[in-house]
Amino acid sequence: MKPILVFILGPTASGKSEVAVRLAERIGGEIISCDSMQVYSDMEILTQAPGKDMVSRVKHHLLGVIKPEEEFSVAKFIELAAGAIEDILSRGKIPVLSGGTGLYVKALLEGLFSSPPKDKELREKLEREALEKGNMYLYGKLKKIDPEAASGIDPQNLRRVIRALEVFELTGKTFSEKKTETKGIGDRYNVGLFALEVPRDVLIGRIEKRVDKMFYSGLVDEVKELIGRKVSLTASKALGLKEVSCFVSGEIGSDEVKEELKIKTRQYAKRQMTWLRAVNHLEWVDAERAVDEIVFDVAERSGFAG
């Protein structure tokens, strides 16, 4: 019988952290963060990492494990997450993976696409072709070479069209063929994928309150401290860092920075929802009843009595 993995997904501010903790308490689990920013230390307010109260209730993995000066990657996440899963299972616990970074979840389950290094000359050649003949010309080339990949790419997304053509030119294999060579952990486990469903107006209200609370809790001081450090490229992408930095430098006012962060967070939640709707075998559960529903699912999979 395959070991069970439970994923708690959902847009930002949907309540994933609390649901994950309550679920782990019920089923004897430990939590692995699948958040690309919560992996950083000294950014707890900015990344809205689970607080000490949650961490004291259930053991968490991959929270604050590297400094903001360090780069982080999907490949490193897969390595750390896979190790944490085996560690948790070895102690008779159930891994509960929680987070909103879709790329990390997808790469962990399906494998990391092994693409060739970028070729500057080839890229410049393809960019010239697009400039001279139009984006649709390159997209037409991709459709002939790899119709499967082309069907999943916006014709106007020139960067992705060029990358798919690069892969073929450099490897002799289509983007779709290369994807079949990847191998994730999904087949090794009995995976339950759950997404928290929250009414749109409720989610927006939570985002508004969260942003206000972040400022009240010391977000500006946290960002001031980060500005004085050599923050890595990956850490610098944390939502809110750029906006609050502009406030610290006096480029925008306090009301403006709060409103901008609320807008950016709503936009981020919308992108997360778009990604989630395309995930196969994902079960949407009402956030208020999620724990009971997931416990029942785990019971069916393993015979656990919750």
C-alpha positions in Angstrom: 0.0 0.0 0.0 1.4 3.4 -1.0 2.1 5.9 1.8 -0.4 8.8 1.9 0.5 12.4 1.1 -2.0 15.2 1.7 -1.8 18.5 -0.1 -3.6 21.6 1.2 -3.7 24.2 -1.6 -5.6 27.4 -2.2 -5.2 31.1 -2.9 -3.4 33.4 -0.4 -5.5 34.2 2.7 -7.7 31.2 2.2 -6.6 29.7 5.6 -4.3 27.0 4.4 -1.9 27.2 7.4 -4.6 26.8 10.0 -6.4 24.0 8.1 -3.1 22.2 7.7 -2.3 22.4 11.4 -5.8 21.3 12.5 -5.6 18.4 10.0 -2.2 17.3 11.1 -3.4 17.3 14.7 -6.3 15.0 13.7 -4.4 12.5 11.6 -0.9 12.5 13.3 0.8 14.5 10.6 3.6 16.9 10.1 3.6 19.9 7.8 5.9 20.7 4.8 5.7 24.2 3.5 5.3 24.5 -0.3 5.8 28.2 -0.3 8.7 29.7 -2.3 9.1 32.6 0.1 8.3 31.1 3.5 11.5 29.1 3.1 13.3 32.3 4.0 14.1 33.4 7.6 13.7 37.0 8.8 10.8 37.6 6.4 8.0 36.2 8.5 5.6 39.1 8.3 6.3 39.7 4.6 5.7 36.1 3.7 2.9 35.5 6.3 4.6 32.4 7.5 2.8 30.4 10.2 3.3 32.0 13.6 4.8 30.5 16.7 1.4 29.3 18.0 0.9 27.1 14.9 4.5 25.8 14.8 4.3 24.9 18.5 1.2 22.8 17.8 2.6 20.7 14.9 6.1 20.2 13.6 6.8 22.2 10.4 9.4 21.6 7.7 11.0 24.1 5.2 10.0 27.2 7.1 12.8 29.8 7.5 15.5 27.4 6.6 17.7 29.8 4.5 18.8 33.4 4.8 17.4 36.1 2.5 20.9 36.5 1.0 20.7 33.0 -0.5 19.2 32.0 -3.8 16.6 29.2 -3.8 15.3 27.1 -6.7 12.6 24.6 -7.6 15.3 21.9 -7.7 16.4 22.6 -4.2 12.8 22.6 -3.0 12.3 19.2 -4.5 15.4 17.9 -2.8 14.4 19.2 0.6 10.7 18.3 0.3 11.5 14.7 -0.8 13.8 14.3 2.2 11.3 15.7 4.6 8.6 13.4 3.2 10.7 10.3 3.8 11.7 11.6 7.3 8.1 12.1 8.3 7.0 8.7 7.0 9.9 7.0 8.7 8.4 8.1 12.0 5.0 6.8 11.2 3.5 10.3 10.5 1.6 11.5 7.5 3.1 14.4 5.5 0.7 17.3 5.0 2.0 19.6 2.3 0.7 23.2 2.4 1.3 26.2 0.3 0.4 28.4 -2.6 3.4 28.1 -4.9 1.9 26.1 -7.8 5.2 25.6 -9.6 6.7 23.9 -6.5 3.7 21.5 -6.1 3.6 20.6 -9.8 7.4 20.1 -10.0 7.4 17.9 -6.9 4.6 15.7 -8.1 5.4 15.5 -11.8 9.2 16.1 -11.9 11.4 19.0 -12.9 11.6 19.6 -16.6 15.2 19.1 -17.7 15.8 21.7 -20.3 19.0 22.6 -22.1 21.0 25.7 -21.2 19.9 28.9 -22.9 21.7 29.6 -26.2 22.1 33.4 -26.6 22.8 33.4 -30.3 19.9 31.1 -31.1 17.6 33.2 -28.9 18.7 36.4 -30.6 18.1 34.8 -34.0 14.5 33.7 -33.0 13.8 37.2 -31.6 14.9 38.8 -34.9 12.5 36.5 -36.7 9.7 37.5 -34.5 10.5 41.2 -35.0 10.7 40.8 -38.8 7.9 38.4 -39.4 5.7 38.7 -36.3 5.0 36.5 -33.3 2.5 34.4 -35.2 5.2 33.3 -37.6 7.2 31.7 -34.7 4.1 30.3 -33.2 3.3 28.7 -36.6 6.7 27.0 -36.6 6.1 25.7 -33.1 2.7 24.3 -34.1 4.3 22.3 -36.9 7.1 21.0 -34.7 5.2 20.4 -31.5 1.4 20.9 -31.7 0.8 19.6 -28.2 3.1 22.2 -26.6 1.7 24.9 -28.9 -1.8 24.2 -27.8 -0.9 25.1 -24.2 1.0 28.3 -25.0 -0.5 31.7 -25.7 0.7 32.7 -29.3 1.6 36.2 -27.9 3.7 34.8 -25.1 6.9 35.1 -27.1 9.2 34.1 -24.3 7.6 30.7 -24.0 7.2 30.1 -27.7 11.0 30.9 -28.2 11.9 28.6 -25.3 10.0 25.7 -26.8 11.7 26.3 -30.2 15.1 26.5 -28.4 14.5 23.1 -26.8 13.9 21.5 -30.1 16.8 23.2 -31.8 19.2 22.3 -29.1 18.1 18.8 -28.2 16.4 17.4 -31.3 13.4 16.6 -29.1 10.2 18.5 -28.8 9.2 20.3 -25.6 6.4 17.7 -25.2 8.9 14.8 -25.6 11.2 16.3 -23.0 8.4 16.6 -20.5 7.7 12.9 -20.7 11.3 12.3 -19.5 10.6 14.0 -16.2 9.7 12.0 -13.2 8.2 13.3 -9.9 7.2 11.6 -6.7 3.5 11.5 -7.5 3.5 7.8 -8.6 5.2 6.6 -5.4 2.5 7.9 -3.1 -1.2 7.8 -2.5 -1.8 11.6 -3.1 -4.8 13.5 -1.9 -5.0 17.0 -3.5 -7.3 19.5 -1.8 -8.0 23.1 -2.5 -9.8 25.4 -0.1 -12.9 27.1 -1.5 -13.6 30.5 -0.1 -16.3 32.9 -1.5 -14.7 35.7 -3.5 -16.0 38.5 -1.3 -14.8 36.7 1.9 -11.4 36.2 0.4 -11.1 39.8 -0.6 -12.1 40.8 2.9 -9.4 38.5 4.4 -6.8 40.0 2.1 -7.7 43.5 3.1 -7.5 42.6 6.8 -4.3 40.7 6.4 -2.5 43.6 4.7 -3.6 46.0 7.5 -2.5 43.5 10.1 0.9 43.1 8.4 1.6 46.8 8.8 0.3 46.9 12.3 2.6 43.9 13.2 5.8 45.6 12.0 6.1 45.0 8.3 7.9 48.3 7.6 10.6 47.6 10.2 11.1 44.1 8.8 11.5 45.5 5.3 13.9 48.3 6.5 16.1 45.6 8.0 16.1 43.6 4.7 16.9 46.7 2.7 20.2 46.9 4.5 21.1 43.4 3.4 22.2 41.9 0.1 18.9 40.1 -0.6 19.1 37.4 -3.2 17.2 37.7 -6.5 14.7 35.0 -5.5 14.1 36.5 -2.1 13.6 39.9 -3.6 10.5 38.7 -5.5 8.6 38.4 -2.2 5.2 40.1 -2.6 5.3 43.5 -0.9 9.1 44.0 -0.6 9.3 46.3 -3.6 6.2 48.3 -2.6 7.2 48.8 1.1 10.7 49.7 0.0 9.2 52.5 -2.1 7.4 53.7 1.0 10.5 53.5 3.1 12.4 55.6 0.5 9.6 58.2 0.6 8.4 57.6 -3.0 4.8 56.8 -1.9 2.7 57.4 1.2 1.3 55.0 3.8 -2.2 54.9 2.4 -0.9 54.4 -1.1 1.5 51.5 -0.2 -1.3 49.7 1.7 -3.7 50.0 -1.2 -1.1 48.9 -3.7 -0.2 45.8 -1.6 -3.9 44.9 -1.3 -4.3 45.2 -5.1 -1.2 43.1 -5.8 -2.3 40.5 -3.3 -5.7 40.2 -4.9 -4.0 39.9 -8.3 -1.8 37.1 -6.9 -4.7 35.3 -5.5 -6.4 35.4 -8.9 -3.4 33.9 -10.6 -3.3 31.2 -8.0 -7.0 30.4 -8.7 -6.3 30.2 -12.4 -3.6 27.7 -11.8 -5.6 25.6 -9.4 -8.5 25.3 -11.8 -6.2 23.6 -14.3 -4.9 21.0 -11.8 -6.0 17.4 -12.4 -7.5 15.3 -9.6 -8.0 18.3 -7.4 -10.8 18.2 -4.9 -12.3 21.5 -3.8 -13.5 21.6 -0.2 -15.3 24.3 1.7 -12.6 26.0 3.9 -14.9 25.9 6.9 -15.5 22.1 6.7 -12.2 21.2 5.1 -10.6 19.3 8.0 -13.6 17.0 8.6 -13.8 16.2 4.8 -10.1 15.6 4.4 -10.0 13.4 7.6 -12.8 11.3 6.1 -10.8 11.0 2.8 -7.7 9.9 4.7 -9.8 7.4 6.6 -11.0 5.9 3.4 -7.5 5.7 1.9 -5.8 4.2 5.0 -8.4 2.9 7.5 -7.5 5.6 9.9 -10.3 6.4 12.4 -10.3 10.2 12.9 
